[in-house]
Amino acid sequence: VERKVELAKRLHDFACVKHGLPAYDLMFDPLTFTICTGNEDDRKLGLWTLEAIERIAEELPECQIVLGLSNISFGLNPPARHVLNSVFLDHAVKRGMTGAIVHFSKIMPLHQIPENEVKIAEDLIFDRRAEGYDPLHAFMALFEGRQSAAKVEKKRAETVEERLKERIVDGDRKGLEDDLAEAMKKHPPLDIINTYLLDGMKVVGELFGAGKMQLPFVLQSAETMKSAVAYLEPHMERIEGQEKGIIVLATVKGDVHDIGKNLVDIILTNNGYKVVNLGIKQPIATIIQAAEEHKADAIGMSGLLVKSTVIMRENLEEMTRHGMKTPVMLGGAALTRNYVETDCAQSYGSGQVAYARDAFDGLNLMNKVIDGGFDAFLLDEREKRNSRATSSKAPGKTSKAANDDELDPVAARARRHKLAEGVQIPEPPFWGSRVIARVPARTVLSYLNEMTLYQFQWGFRKSGRTRAQYRKYAEQELKPILKRMLETCEQEDILVPQAVYGYWQAAAEGNDIVLFGENGGTEVCRFKLPRQAGPDGKCLSDYFRDIDDAERDVIGLQVVTMGSKASDIAREWFEGNRYQDYLYLHGLSVEMAEAMAEYVHKRMRAELGFASEEAADMQGLLKQEYRGSRYSFGYPACPNLADQRPLLELLGAERIGVSLTDQDQLDPEQSTSAIVLHHPKAKYFNV
């Protein structure tokens, strides 16, 4: 192992340090040989290769690792090689291998291999011999006389009705059309949809609600449902009003986020409803017009950030002025049930409004609208709320003390002078802004927070697993999805990581951070920031030299993006009923933007001269084990989204295709902006 790692590092230094080759262009093959000879010297060759892969991946994270995979199983019969190759491939990928030289027909997914075969293969790879047990002999005995590797097959139900229901739950489209053709011999197409297929979707909803089905598999079921309906539609007589009901969906004015709304569209459409999806950045006039034109039974409004919740309330006031009574559902990350059921309900005096926590919550509410139980449900919820005597508070609303509590100038200067003791102002390599035209996606990948991607973007819940169990599950089941999506993104050039960043002279005045031109005398921008309540309340301005000091401080600014193509392709996949891949691409592009922000921030720390003060590994960096912090507008320490306008103007963000909506949100969605503070004590806090 040590020899393999030593050689890899020597080659890396020769290629990258001496000759300037980018590290991401290097591919190392740590070699493996067969573990199937029975010779004592060969028993641990596979294990040593895995350990070498792990070490190289840790010590040279930007480099690629490939392997001639099938060497591991040389000497076995074909079905045994098939299984051993597959199990060894899985472990090599977990350890950090990025590519394999193998014919795809000679491997298979692990979940399709019987558990006992996987276990004995692992015993062979890790040389887990025991008294009376030799995994090599046991493995060879398993495949003696076999012509092919076995697969785990699920036995389908005997009746076609149950098979169709199972296909929806399992997301299984193989043989779907044959079952549908058989079912049509006994049932009209509409009955098949409303009875057997929708029964399957009902089970999917129940499993999701109970935490027993992850969101990507819900979308796989929806894709199967969509395929089934598409097959049946030519055999159905189209009748107006055939749908269970009609809903108009829209992301509100100025908001570019549509993943939540589109998930609602998928679930409602595949449960028999007609959905009029207006898209993003929709003004209330368009929403009202669509509701009247389509005679909508309900309206759904969505938005991600706090500012969108205010727009929703204003929309409800406008609907009241129009005398509308159409039931309304509101959803979005910044909304709370209490805000919707109090502030928003008061704004919609002519009608009823409800909070939808997720897509299946929206389905349940829509069912109540159609069944006539919507008003009674809301009345019951209101009575429960009144009995709890909860207080109304809008999302993002902060107390007067927190927002307006200014330190007196003398106390502010004293605090800043104390914080500045022993902190040298770094000297940036340039003033103003620079563009990073393009960074290879594989380079950015090393900064990706995979756990955040899996749990919060893709919706794979922990579901009772320990942290260690979830990590193992992620490596086995989720990492292959990530790898597949990255390969697709590379082949189709979907992700285009770009950035613009720079440095300005800065100082603090009261709670404000003031930015100056290169001469340090001309004010070019001012960020007004809140302070925590109380005598020791924090404010970001505390981490800068005072405006009356002789020496100016320095602030960094950055904007990064994955480009607009990610949004365009995601929209194409959604419209093409590729729901699962739509979710994966959207989540990956959003998290890759965060990874790009980490990459640029690391570059800025290096340029400012304190990269040596940060964690050596990526996990440490993701835990903010480095000097300083970056802060994005719209979050607690700097909540004013409008401050993004001068930030983007100073940087010239239009050069990388990033702009703002009329509600000050970044477009494309897969973009982030931040101010970068160098002070060692600048960490995250709430206001």
C-alpha positions as CSV (number, residue, x, y, z in Angstrom):
1,V,0.0,0.0,0.0
2,E,2.7,2.5,1.0
3,R,4.6,1.8,-2.2
4,K,1.5,2.4,-4.4
5,V,0.8,5.7,-2.6
6,E,4.5,6.8,-2.7
7,L,4.6,6.2,-6.5
8,A,1.3,8.1,-7.0
9,K,2.6,11.1,-5.0
10,R,5.9,11.1,-6.9
11,L,4.1,11.1,-10.2
12,H,1.8,13.8,-9.0
13,D,4.7,16.1,-8.1
14,F,6.5,15.4,-11.3
15,A,3.5,16.2,-13.5
16,C,1.8,19.0,-11.5
17,V,4.6,20.7,-9.5
18,K,7.4,20.4,-12.0
19,H,5.5,20.6,-15.3
20,G,2.3,22.4,-14.3
21,L,-0.3,19.7,-15.4
22,P,-3.7,20.2,-13.7
23,A,-4.2,17.7,-11.0
24,Y,-7.7,16.8,-12.3
25,D,-6.1,15.6,-15.6
26,L,-4.1,12.9,-13.8
27,M,-5.4,9.3,-13.6
28,F,-3.7,6.7,-11.4
29,D,-4.2,3.0,-11.8
30,P,-3.1,1.4,-8.4
31,L,-3.3,-2.1,-10.1
32,T,-5.0,-5.2,-8.7
33,F,-4.3,-8.9,-9.4
34,T,-6.3,-12.0,-8.9
35,I,-7.2,-13.2,-5.4
36,C,-8.4,-16.5,-6.7
37,T,-5.1,-18.5,-7.0
38,G,-5.2,-19.9,-3.5
39,N,-1.6,-18.8,-2.9
40,E,-1.0,-17.2,0.4
41,D,0.8,-14.2,-1.1
42,D,-2.2,-13.4,-3.2
43,R,-4.9,-13.4,-0.6
44,K,-4.7,-9.8,0.4
45,L,-4.0,-8.2,-3.0
46,G,-7.6,-7.0,-3.4
47,L,-7.7,-5.5,0.1
48,W,-4.3,-3.7,-0.5
49,T,-5.6,-2.2,-3.7
50,L,-8.7,-0.9,-1.9
51,E,-6.6,0.6,0.8
52,A,-4.3,2.2,-1.8
53,I,-7.3,3.7,-3.6
54,E,-8.6,5.2,-0.3
55,R,-5.1,6.7,0.5
56,I,-4.6,8.2,-2.9
57,A,-8.1,9.7,-2.9
58,E,-7.5,11.3,0.5
59,E,-4.0,12.6,-0.3
60,L,-4.6,13.6,-3.9
61,P,-8.3,14.5,-4.0
62,E,-8.3,16.3,-7.3
63,C,-6.8,13.4,-9.2
64,Q,-8.7,10.5,-10.9
65,I,-8.3,6.8,-9.9
66,V,-9.0,4.0,-12.4
67,L,-8.6,0.3,-12.2
68,G,-8.5,-2.7,-14.6
69,L,-11.3,-4.3,-12.6
70,S,-11.6,-7.9,-14.0
71,N,-8.1,-8.8,-12.9
72,I,-9.5,-9.4,-9.4
73,S,-11.5,-12.5,-10.5
74,F,-9.1,-14.1,-13.0
75,G,-9.2,-17.9,-12.7
76,L,-12.9,-18.2,-11.8
77,N,-15.8,-19.3,-14.0
78,P,-17.8,-16.5,-15.7
79,P,-20.8,-16.3,-13.3
80,A,-18.4,-16.2,-10.3
81,R,-16.4,-13.5,-12.0
82,H,-19.6,-11.6,-12.7
83,V,-20.4,-11.4,-9.0
84,L,-16.9,-10.8,-7.6
85,N,-16.3,-8.0,-10.1
86,S,-19.5,-6.3,-9.1
87,V,-18.8,-6.5,-5.4
88,F,-15.2,-5.4,-5.7
89,L,-16.3,-2.5,-8.0
90,D,-18.8,-1.3,-5.3
91,H,-16.1,-1.3,-2.6
92,A,-13.5,0.4,-4.9
93,V,-16.0,3.2,-5.7
94,K,-16.7,3.7,-2.0
95,R,-13.0,4.0,-1.4
96,G,-12.6,6.7,-4.0
97,M,-12.2,5.1,-7.5
98,T,-13.5,7.4,-10.2
99,G,-13.3,5.0,-13.2
100,A,-13.1,1.4,-14.1
101,I,-11.9,-0.5,-17.1
102,V,-14.5,-3.2,-17.4
103,H,-17.2,-4.4,-19.9
104,F,-20.6,-3.2,-18.5
105,S,-22.1,-6.6,-19.2
106,K,-19.7,-8.2,-16.8
107,I,-21.1,-6.3,-13.7
108,M,-24.5,-6.0,-12.1
109,P,-26.2,-3.8,-9.4
110,L,-25.5,-5.2,-5.9
111,H,-29.2,-5.3,-5.0
112,Q,-29.8,-7.8,-7.8
113,I,-27.2,-10.2,-6.3
114,P,-28.4,-12.6,-3.5
115,E,-27.1,-11.4,-0.1
116,N,-25.3,-14.7,0.7
117,E,-23.2,-14.3,-2.5
118,V,-22.3,-10.7,-1.7
119,K,-21.2,-11.7,1.8
120,I,-19.0,-14.6,0.7
121,A,-17.5,-12.3,-2.1
122,E,-16.7,-9.7,0.6
123,D,-15.2,-12.4,2.8
124,L,-12.9,-13.3,-0.1
125,I,-11.9,-9.7,-0.9
126,F,-11.1,-8.9,2.8
127,D,-9.6,-12.4,3.5
128,R,-11.9,-13.2,6.3
129,R,-10.7,-16.8,6.7
130,A,-11.7,-18.7,9.9
131,E,-11.1,-22.2,11.2
132,G,-13.0,-24.5,8.9
133,Y,-14.0,-21.7,6.6
134,D,-12.1,-20.6,3.5
135,P,-14.1,-18.0,1.5
136,L,-12.3,-18.9,-1.7
137,H,-13.5,-22.5,-1.5
138,A,-17.0,-21.4,-0.4
139,F,-17.2,-18.9,-3.3
140,M,-16.1,-21.4,-5.9
141,A,-18.5,-24.0,-4.6
142,L,-21.4,-21.5,-4.9
143,F,-20.9,-21.3,-8.7
144,E,-19.8,-24.8,-9.5
145,G,-21.8,-25.9,-12.6
146,R,-23.5,-22.5,-12.9
147,Q,-23.9,-20.9,-16.3
148,S,-24.9,-17.4,-15.2
149,A,-25.1,-15.2,-12.1
150,A,-28.4,-15.3,-10.3
151,K,-30.6,-12.2,-9.8
152,V,-33.0,-11.4,-7.0
153,E,-36.4,-11.5,-8.6
154,K,-39.7,-10.3,-7.1
155,K,-42.7,-12.5,-7.7
156,R,-45.6,-10.6,-9.2
157,A,-49.2,-10.9,-8.1
158,E,-51.4,-13.4,-9.9
159,T,-54.2,-11.0,-10.8
160,V,-53.6,-8.3,-13.3
161,E,-55.3,-5.8,-11.1
162,E,-52.9,-6.4,-8.2
163,R,-49.9,-6.4,-10.6
164,L,-50.8,-3.0,-11.9
165,K,-51.1,-1.6,-8.4
166,E,-47.7,-3.2,-7.5
167,R,-46.1,-1.7,-10.7
168,I,-47.1,1.8,-9.6
169,V,-45.8,1.3,-6.1
170,D,-42.5,-0.3,-7.3
171,G,-42.1,2.1,-10.2
172,D,-41.8,-0.9,-12.5
173,R,-42.5,-0.3,-16.2
174,K,-41.1,-3.5,-17.6
175,G,-44.1,-5.5,-18.9
176,L,-46.5,-2.6,-18.0
177,E,-48.1,-2.4,-21.4
178,D,-48.8,-6.2,-21.5
179,D,-50.6,-5.9,-18.1
180,L,-52.6,-2.9,-19.3
181,A,-53.6,-4.7,-22.5
182,E,-54.8,-7.7,-20.4
183,A,-56.6,-5.4,-17.9
184,M,-58.5,-3.7,-20.8
185,K,-60.1,-7.0,-21.7
186,K,-61.9,-6.9,-18.4
187,H,-62.2,-3.2,-17.5
188,P,-62.7,0.2,-19.3
189,P,-59.5,2.3,-19.4
190,L,-61.0,5.0,-17.1
191,D,-61.9,2.4,-14.5
192,I,-58.3,1.0,-14.6
193,I,-57.0,4.5,-13.9
194,N,-59.4,5.5,-11.2
195,T,-59.4,2.2,-9.4
196,Y,-56.2,0.2,-9.8
197,L,-53.6,2.8,-10.8
198,L,-54.8,5.5,-8.4
199,D,-54.9,2.8,-5.7
200,G,-51.2,2.3,-6.3
201,M,-50.5,6.1,-6.0
202,K,-52.5,6.1,-2.8
203,V,-50.2,3.5,-1.4
204,V,-47.2,5.5,-2.6
205,G,-48.6,8.6,-0.7
206,E,-49.1,6.5,2.5
207,L,-45.6,5.1,2.3
208,F,-44.1,8.5,1.8
209,G,-46.1,10.0,4.6
210,A,-44.9,7.2,6.9
211,G,-41.3,7.8,5.9
212,K,-41.1,4.4,4.3
213,M,-40.6,5.6,0.7
214,Q,-38.0,8.2,-0.4
215,L,-38.9,11.1,-2.7
216,P,-37.0,9.8,-5.7
217,F,-38.9,6.6,-5.7
218,V,-42.1,8.5,-5.4
219,L,-41.2,10.2,-8.7
220,Q,-40.3,6.8,-10.2
221,S,-43.8,5.7,-9.3
222,A,-45.2,8.9,-10.9
223,E,-43.3,8.2,-14.1
224,T,-44.8,4.7,-14.2
225,M,-48.3,6.2,-13.7
226,K,-47.7,8.7,-16.4
227,S,-46.6,5.9,-18.8
228,A,-49.7,3.9,-18.0
229,V,-52.1,6.8,-18.5
230,A,-50.4,7.6,-21.8
231,Y,-50.9,4.0,-23.0
232,L,-54.6,4.1,-22.0
233,E,-55.5,7.5,-23.3
234,P,-55.9,6.6,-27.0
235,H,-58.5,4.0,-25.9
236,M,-60.6,6.5,-23.9
237,E,-63.2,8.9,-25.1
238,R,-62.2,12.3,-24.0
239,I,-64.9,14.0,-22.0
240,E,-64.7,17.6,-20.7
241,G,-64.6,17.7,-17.0
242,Q,-63.3,14.1,-16.7
243,E,-60.6,15.2,-14.3
244,K,-61.3,15.1,-10.5
245,G,-60.7,18.8,-10.4
246,I,-58.6,21.7,-11.7
247,I,-55.9,23.7,-9.9
248,V,-53.8,26.6,-11.1
249,L,-50.2,26.5,-9.8
250,A,-47.6,29.3,-9.8
251,T,-44.4,30.5,-8.3
252,V,-45.1,34.1,-7.2
253,K,-43.7,37.3,-8.8
254,G,-39.9,37.6,-8.6
255,D,-39.3,34.1,-7.4
256,V,-37.3,31.7,-9.7
257,H,-37.6,28.5,-7.6
258,D,-40.0,25.9,-9.0
259,I,-38.9,22.5,-7.6
260,G,-41.6,22.5,-4.9
261,K,-44.4,23.6,-7.2
262,N,-43.4,21.1,-9.8
263,L,-43.5,18.2,-7.3
264,V,-47.0,19.3,-6.4
265,D,-47.8,19.2,-10.1
266,I,-46.4,15.7,-10.5
267,I,-48.4,14.3,-7.5
268,L,-51.7,16.0,-8.4
269,T,-51.5,15.2,-12.1
270,N,-50.9,11.5,-11.3
271,N,-53.8,11.4,-8.9
272,G,-56.4,12.5,-11.4
273,Y,-56.3,16.3,-11.3
274,K,-55.8,18.8,-14.1
275,V,-52.9,21.1,-13.2
276,V,-52.4,24.4,-15.0
277,N,-48.8,25.1,-14.2
278,L,-48.0,28.8,-14.9
279,G,-44.3,28.5,-14.1
280,I,-42.1,30.9,-12.2
281,K,-42.1,34.7,-11.5
282,Q,-45.9,35.0,-12.1
283,P,-47.7,38.3,-11.2
284,I,-51.1,38.0,-9.5
285,A,-52.9,39.3,-12.6
286,T,-51.8,36.3,-14.6
287,I,-52.8,33.9,-11.8
288,I,-56.3,35.4,-11.5
289,Q,-56.8,35.4,-15.3
290,A,-55.8,31.7,-15.4
291,A,-58.1,30.7,-12.5
292,E,-61.0,32.4,-14.2
293,E,-60.2,31.0,-17.7
294,H,-59.9,27.4,-16.5
295,K,-62.7,27.7,-13.9
296,A,-60.1,26.5,-11.3
297,D,-61.3,24.7,-8.2
298,A,-58.2,25.9,-6.3
299,I,-55.1,28.0,-6.6
300,G,-51.7,27.1,-5.4
301,M,-48.9,29.6,-4.8
302,S,-45.3,28.7,-4.1
303,G,-42.1,30.6,-3.2
304,L,-38.8,29.9,-1.5
305,L,-37.6,33.0,0.4
306,V,-39.0,35.2,3.0
307,K,-39.8,38.0,0.5
308,S,-42.1,35.6,-1.4
309,T,-44.2,35.1,1.7
310,V,-44.9,38.9,1.7
311,I,-45.8,38.7,-2.0
312,M,-48.3,35.8,-1.3
313,R,-50.0,38.0,1.3
314,E,-50.2,40.9,-1.1
315,N,-51.6,38.5,-3.8
316,L,-54.4,37.4,-1.4
317,E,-55.3,41.1,-0.7
318,E,-55.6,41.6,-4.5
319,M,-57.8,38.5,-4.8
320,T,-60.0,39.9,-2.0
321,R,-60.4,43.2,-4.0
322,H,-61.5,41.1,-7.0
323,G,-64.1,39.4,-4.8
324,M,-62.6,35.9,-5.4
325,K,-63.5,33.0,-3.2
326,T,-61.4,30.2,-4.8
327,P,-59.7,28.1,-2.2
328,V,-55.9,28.9,-2.0
329,M,-53.0,26.7,-0.9
330,L,-49.6,28.2,0.0
331,G,-46.3,26.3,0.2
332,G,-42.6,27.1,0.4
333,A,-39.6,26.8,2.6
334,A,-39.9,30.1,4.4
335,L,-43.6,29.7,5.2
336,T,-45.0,28.6,8.6
337,R,-48.4,27.1,9.2
338,N,-49.1,29.8,11.8
339,Y,-48.2,32.7,9.4
340,V,-50.5,31.2,6.7
341,E,-53.4,30.5,9.1
342,T,-53.3,34.0,10.7
343,D,-51.6,36.7,8.6
344,C,-52.5,35.3,5.2
345,A,-56.0,34.1,6.2
346,Q,-56.7,37.7,7.4
347,S,-55.6,39.1,4.1
348,Y,-57.9,36.8,2.1
349,G,-61.2,38.0,3.7
350,S,-63.3,36.7,0.8
351,G,-62.0,33.1,0.7
352,Q,-60.1,30.3,2.5
353,V,-56.4,29.7,2.5
354,A,-54.4,26.7,3.8
355,Y,-50.8,25.8,4.4
356,A,-49.4,22.8,2.4
357,R,-46.2,21.4,3.9
358,D,-45.4,19.2,1.0
359,A,-46.8,17.7,-2.3
360,F,-48.9,15.1,-0.5
361,D,-50.2,17.7,1.9
362,G,-51.3,19.5,-1.2
363,L,-53.0,16.4,-2.5
364,N,-54.9,15.9,0.7
365,L,-56.1,19.5,0.7
366,M,-57.2,19.3,-3.0
367,N,-59.1,16.1,-2.1
368,K,-60.9,18.1,0.6
369,V,-61.7,20.9,-1.8
370,I,-63.3,18.5,-4.3
371,D,-65.1,16.5,-1.5
372,G,-66.5,19.7,0.0
373,G,-64.6,19.2,3.3
374,F,-62.1,22.1,2.9
375,D,-63.9,24.7,4.9
376,A,-64.7,22.3,7.7
377,F,-61.1,21.2,7.8
378,L,-59.8,24.7,8.1
379,L,-62.4,25.5,10.8
380,D,-61.2,22.5,12.8
381,E,-57.6,23.6,12.4
382,R,-58.5,27.1,13.5
383,E,-60.2,25.8,16.7
384,K,-57.1,23.7,17.5
385,R,-54.9,26.8,17.0
386,N,-57.1,28.9,19.2
387,S,-57.0,26.3,21.9
388,R,-53.2,26.4,21.8
389,A,-53.3,30.2,22.0
390,T,-50.4,30.6,19.6
391,S,-49.1,34.1,18.7
392,S,-48.9,35.4,15.2
393,K,-45.5,36.1,13.8
394,A,-44.6,36.5,10.2
395,P,-41.6,34.6,8.8
396,G,-38.4,36.7,8.9
397,K,-40.0,39.3,11.3
398,T,-37.4,40.5,13.8
399,S,-37.9,42.6,16.9
400,K,-37.3,46.4,16.9
401,A,-34.5,45.9,19.4
402,A,-32.7,43.5,17.1
403,N,-33.0,45.7,14.0
404,D,-32.6,49.2,15.4
405,D,-30.3,48.7,18.5
406,E,-27.3,50.9,17.6
407,L,-24.3,50.9,19.9
408,D,-23.2,54.5,20.7
409,P,-20.2,55.5,18.6
410,V,-17.7,55.3,21.5
411,A,-18.7,51.8,22.5
412,A,-18.7,50.7,18.9
413,R,-15.2,51.9,18.3
414,A,-14.0,50.3,21.5
415,R,-15.5,47.0,20.5
416,R,-13.9,47.1,17.1
417,H,-10.5,48.1,18.4
418,K,-10.6,45.2,20.8
419,L,-11.6,42.8,18.1
420,A,-8.9,44.2,15.8
421,E,-6.1,43.5,18.3
422,G,-3.6,41.1,16.8
423,V,-5.5,40.8,13.5
424,Q,-3.4,42.0,10.6
425,I,-5.4,43.3,7.6
426,P,-4.5,41.0,4.6
427,E,-3.4,42.5,1.3
428,P,-5.4,41.2,-1.7
429,P,-3.6,40.5,-5.0
430,F,-5.8,43.0,-6.8
431,W,-8.6,45.6,-6.2
432,G,-11.9,45.3,-8.0
433,S,-13.3,42.2,-9.7
434,R,-12.1,39.3,-11.8
435,V,-14.0,36.5,-13.7
436,I,-13.3,32.8,-13.3
437,A,-14.6,31.9,-16.8
438,R,-14.9,28.2,-16.2
439,V,-13.9,25.5,-13.7
440,P,-14.1,21.8,-14.5
441,A,-17.1,20.3,-12.7
442,R,-14.9,17.5,-11.4
443,T,-12.8,20.1,-9.5
444,V,-15.9,21.6,-7.9
445,L,-17.1,18.1,-7.0
446,S,-14.5,17.7,-4.3
447,Y,-16.3,20.6,-2.4
448,L,-19.7,19.0,-2.7
449,N,-21.5,18.3,0.6
450,E,-23.0,14.9,-0.4
451,M,-25.0,14.4,2.8
452,T,-26.8,17.7,2.2
453,L,-27.5,16.7,-1.4
454,Y,-28.8,13.3,-0.5
455,Q,-31.0,14.3,2.5
456,F,-32.2,17.8,1.7
457,Q,-32.1,18.2,-2.1
458,W,-33.0,14.6,-3.1
459,G,-35.1,13.7,-0.1
460,F,-33.5,10.5,1.0
461,R,-34.4,10.5,4.7
462,K,-32.4,8.9,7.4
463,S,-35.5,6.9,8.4
464,G,-34.2,5.8,11.8
465,R,-30.7,5.0,10.6
466,T,-27.7,6.0,12.7
467,R,-25.2,8.4,11.1
468,A,-22.9,5.5,10.3
469,Q,-25.7,3.4,8.9
470,Y,-26.9,6.3,6.7
471,R,-23.4,6.9,5.4
472,K,-23.1,3.3,4.5
473,Y,-26.5,3.4,2.8
474,A,-25.4,6.5,0.9
475,E,-22.2,5.0,-0.4
476,Q,-24.0,1.8,-1.6
477,E,-27.2,3.2,-3.0
478,L,-26.9,7.0,-3.6
479,K,-23.4,7.5,-4.7
480,P,-24.1,5.5,-8.0
481,I,-27.0,7.9,-8.7
482,L,-24.6,10.9,-8.2
483,K,-22.0,9.3,-10.4
484,R,-24.6,8.7,-13.2
485,M,-25.9,12.2,-13.0
486,L,-22.4,13.7,-13.1
487,E,-21.6,11.6,-16.2
488,T,-24.8,12.9,-17.9
489,C,-23.9,16.4,-17.0
490,E,-20.4,16.0,-18.4
491,Q,-21.6,14.4,-21.6
492,E,-24.2,17.0,-22.2
493,D,-22.2,19.9,-20.8
494,I,-25.1,20.8,-18.4
495,L,-23.2,22.3,-15.5
496,V,-21.0,25.3,-16.3
497,P,-19.3,26.5,-13.1
498,Q,-18.3,30.2,-13.3
499,A,-17.6,32.9,-10.8
500,V,-16.8,36.6,-10.5
501,Y,-15.2,37.8,-7.3
502,G,-13.0,40.6,-6.0
503,Y,-11.8,42.8,-3.1
504,W,-12.7,46.3,-1.9
505,Q,-11.4,48.6,0.8
506,A,-13.9,48.7,3.7
507,A,-14.7,50.2,7.1
508,A,-17.5,50.1,9.7
509,E,-19.8,53.1,10.5
510,G,-22.4,52.3,13.1
511,N,-24.0,49.0,12.0
512,D,-23.1,49.7,8.4
513,I,-20.2,48.2,6.3
514,V,-18.9,50.9,3.9
515,L,-17.1,50.0,0.7
516,F,-14.6,52.3,-0.9
517,G,-12.9,52.6,-4.3
518,E,-9.2,51.8,-4.7
519,N,-8.1,55.1,-3.2
520,G,-9.9,54.3,0.0
521,G,-11.7,57.7,0.1
522,T,-14.7,57.4,-2.3
523,E,-17.7,55.5,-1.0
524,V,-19.0,53.1,-3.6
525,C,-21.5,51.0,-1.6
526,R,-23.0,50.7,1.9
527,F,-24.6,47.6,3.5
528,K,-26.9,48.4,6.4
529,L,-27.0,45.4,8.8
530,P,-29.0,44.4,11.9
531,R,-27.5,44.0,15.4
532,Q,-28.5,41.4,17.9
533,A,-30.5,42.8,20.8
534,G,-28.7,43.3,24.1
535,P,-25.4,45.0,25.2
536,D,-23.3,42.2,23.7
537,G,-25.3,41.9,20.5
538,K,-23.3,41.0,17.5
539,C,-23.3,42.8,14.1
540,L,-21.1,42.0,11.0
541,S,-19.8,45.5,11.0
542,D,-17.9,44.8,14.3
543,Y,-15.4,42.7,12.4
544,F,-14.1,45.7,10.4
545,R,-11.8,48.6,11.3
546,D,-13.8,51.7,12.3
547,I,-14.3,54.4,9.6
548,D,-12.3,56.8,11.7
549,D,-9.2,54.6,11.8
550,A,-6.3,55.5,9.7
551,E,-6.1,52.1,8.0
552,R,-8.8,50.7,5.7
553,D,-10.0,47.1,6.1
554,V,-10.7,44.7,3.2
555,I,-13.9,42.9,2.2
556,G,-14.4,40.2,-0.4
557,L,-17.4,39.8,-2.7
558,Q,-18.3,36.8,-4.8
559,V,-21.0,35.5,-7.1
560,V,-21.0,32.0,-8.5
561,T,-23.3,30.1,-10.9
562,M,-23.8,26.7,-12.5
563,G,-25.2,28.5,-15.6
564,S,-28.7,28.7,-17.1
565,K,-28.5,25.4,-19.0
566,A,-29.1,23.4,-15.8
567,S,-32.5,25.1,-15.4
568,D,-33.3,24.6,-19.1
569,I,-32.5,20.9,-19.1
570,A,-34.3,20.4,-15.8
571,R,-37.4,22.0,-17.3
572,E,-37.1,19.8,-20.4
573,W,-36.9,16.7,-18.2
574,F,-39.9,17.7,-16.1
575,E,-42.0,18.4,-19.3
576,G,-40.8,15.0,-20.7
577,N,-42.0,13.2,-17.5
578,R,-38.5,12.3,-16.4
579,Y,-39.5,13.2,-12.9
580,Q,-36.8,11.3,-11.0
581,D,-34.0,12.7,-13.1
582,Y,-35.5,16.2,-12.9
583,L,-35.3,16.0,-9.1
584,Y,-31.7,14.7,-9.2
585,L,-30.5,17.3,-11.6
586,H,-32.2,20.2,-9.8
587,G,-30.8,19.2,-6.5
588,L,-27.3,18.5,-7.9
589,S,-27.1,21.8,-9.7
590,V,-28.2,23.7,-6.6
591,E,-25.6,21.9,-4.3
592,M,-22.9,22.3,-6.9
593,A,-23.4,26.0,-6.8
594,E,-22.8,25.8,-3.1
595,A,-19.7,23.7,-3.8
596,M,-18.5,26.4,-6.3
597,A,-18.9,29.0,-3.6
598,E,-16.7,26.9,-1.3
599,Y,-14.1,26.6,-4.1
600,V,-14.0,30.3,-4.7
601,H,-13.9,31.1,-1.0
602,K,-10.9,28.7,-0.6
603,R,-9.2,30.5,-3.5
604,M,-9.8,33.9,-1.8
605,R,-8.4,32.7,1.5
606,A,-5.3,31.5,-0.4
607,E,-5.0,34.9,-2.1
608,L,-5.3,36.8,1.2
609,G,-2.5,34.7,2.6
610,F,-4.1,32.6,5.3
611,A,-4.9,29.3,3.6
612,S,-2.5,27.6,6.1
613,E,-5.0,28.3,8.9
614,E,-7.7,26.0,7.5
615,A,-8.6,22.3,7.9
616,A,-6.6,19.9,5.7
617,D,-9.5,17.8,4.7
618,M,-12.8,18.6,2.9
619,Q,-15.0,17.5,5.9
620,G,-13.2,20.1,8.0
621,L,-13.8,22.8,5.4
622,L,-17.5,22.0,5.2
623,K,-17.6,22.4,9.0
624,Q,-16.2,25.9,8.6
625,E,-12.8,25.0,10.0
626,Y,-11.0,28.0,8.4
627,R,-10.4,31.7,9.0
628,G,-13.3,34.1,8.4
629,S,-16.8,33.4,6.9
630,R,-18.9,34.3,3.9
631,Y,-22.4,35.6,4.4
632,S,-25.3,35.6,1.9
633,F,-28.0,38.2,1.8
634,G,-31.4,37.0,2.9
635,Y,-30.0,35.1,5.9
636,P,-30.1,36.2,9.5
637,A,-26.9,38.2,9.9
638,C,-27.6,40.2,6.6
639,P,-31.3,39.7,5.8
640,N,-31.8,42.5,3.2
641,L,-32.0,40.9,-0.2
642,A,-31.9,44.3,-1.9
643,D,-28.3,44.5,-1.0
644,Q,-27.6,42.0,-3.7
645,R,-28.1,44.7,-6.3
646,P,-25.0,46.8,-5.5
647,L,-23.0,43.6,-4.9
648,L,-23.8,42.3,-8.4
649,E,-23.2,45.8,-9.9
650,L,-19.8,46.1,-8.3
651,L,-18.8,42.7,-9.5
652,G,-20.3,43.0,-12.9
653,A,-22.1,39.7,-12.5
654,E,-23.8,40.0,-15.9
655,R,-20.4,38.8,-17.3
656,I,-21.2,35.3,-16.1
657,G,-24.9,35.5,-16.9
658,V,-26.3,36.2,-13.4
659,S,-29.0,38.8,-12.8
660,L,-31.7,39.6,-10.3
661,T,-35.4,39.3,-10.5
662,D,-37.6,42.2,-9.5
663,Q,-37.8,40.7,-6.1
664,D,-34.0,40.6,-5.8
665,Q,-33.5,36.9,-6.2
666,L,-30.6,35.5,-8.2
667,D,-31.3,34.2,-11.7
668,P,-30.3,31.4,-12.7
669,E,-31.5,29.7,-9.5
670,Q,-28.3,27.6,-9.4
671,S,-26.3,30.7,-8.2
672,T,-25.1,32.2,-4.9
673,S,-23.7,35.5,-3.8
674,A,-21.8,36.4,-0.6
675,I,-19.7,39.0,1.2
676,V,-16.5,37.5,2.5
677,L,-15.0,38.5,5.9
678,H,-11.5,37.7,6.9
679,H,-11.6,38.3,10.6
680,P,-10.8,35.0,12.6
681,K,-13.8,35.6,14.9
682,A,-16.4,36.1,12.2
683,K,-18.7,33.1,12.5
684,Y,-22.4,32.5,11.8
685,F,-25.0,33.9,14.2
686,N,-28.7,34.7,14.2
687,V,-30.2,38.1,14.7
